[in-house]
Amino acid sequence: MLFFSFFKTLVGKDVVVELKNDLAIAGTLHSVDQYLNFKLTDITVLDSQKYPYMISVKNCFIRGSVVRYVQLPSDDVDVTLLQDATRKEASAK
């Protein structure tokens, strides 16, 4: 639940999601669910030469099981809040 609540705070921010098939998609985080499925709006593909069929796509749903990395803007990450939440979850176990 830690990552789910963390990603909920980033709704409306620009993120880059890299998939396990090496496709990297940049866009605005619209929503995230408990399975870490992402909905992105206003997307662009970082390597459009390799994936030309993705140029016309503007919104997408990304299943959580195919996500390799999520790149976040460092200014939007509240490190102290994340550290506190991590301590609370670790002490609850």
N, C-alpha and C positions, 0 to 999 in steps of 0.2 A: 504493500500500500504506500510505501514511502515514495517510490518513483511516480506512481499514479498521482498522488497529491502534489508532487513537485512539478510534474508536467502540466497539471491543471493551472498552476500559477503562471505558466508561460503562454496561455491561450491569447492569441492576438499578436504574438511576437513572431519575427522571422526566424526560421530554423532551416537546417539542411539535414535531410534524412538520407543516409546511405544504406542501400539494400544489400542483401547477401549476394545478389547477382551483379554487383559493382555499379548499379544505377544510383546516381546521387541526384536528389530532387530538393530544390530550394523553394520555400514557400512560406506562407503565413499559417501558423498553427490555428486551425479552426476549432478542433475538439480532440479529446483523447478519452478513451474508456479504460475500464479496469484491466483489460487484456493488453493494454498499451497499443491499441490500434489507433492510428492517427488519421485525421482528416486535414488535408492541406488545401488552401485556396491560393489563387494567383501563383501557380507553380511555374518554375522554369527548370529545365534539365541542365546540369552543369556541363555535360559532354553531349551537346546536341548533334555533333557529327556522328557519334556512335549510335545514338538513339533518335533518328530523325522523325520517327512516327510519334514521338512524344511532344513534338513542338506544338501541335494543335490542342493539347490537353491543358485545361486551365485549373481544374480542381481534381483531387484524387483522394482515394481511401487507401491506406496502407495497413495491411495486416501486421500485427505486432510480431508474429513469428518470423517474418522475413526481414526485419530491421537488424542491421549490423551496428550502425552508429547513429547517434543524433548529435549534431553539432549545434551548440547554443551560443548566442552572443554573450560574451563575458559580462557585459554591463547589466544584463537582465537577470543574472543568477545571484540570488541572495544567499551568500555563503554562510552567514551566521544562522539563518533560518534552517538551512540544510543541515548544518552541523548539530543544531539543537534537536532536530527531528531524528537524526541518526542516533544521537545519544539516548533519546527516549525509547526508540525502537530496540536498541541494544540492551537497555536496562530492563525492558519488559520481558525479555526471554530468560 
